[in-house]
């Protein structure tokens, strides 16, 4: 009588954990690809970071 609700609860928790793990790994991979793409793209010649003082 209590077995099926317990099985449903455990299954729900397992699937929720699986979704969280898959989402975290996918997000980490996406962020790594974005960082690599940003590092590979050179900044335009006239670009300067905000707040950087120029040497005279």
Buried (B, 14 or more C-beta within 10 A) or exposed (E): EEEEEEEEEEEEEEEEEEEEEEEEEEEEEEEEEEEEEEEEEEEEEEEEEEEEEEEE
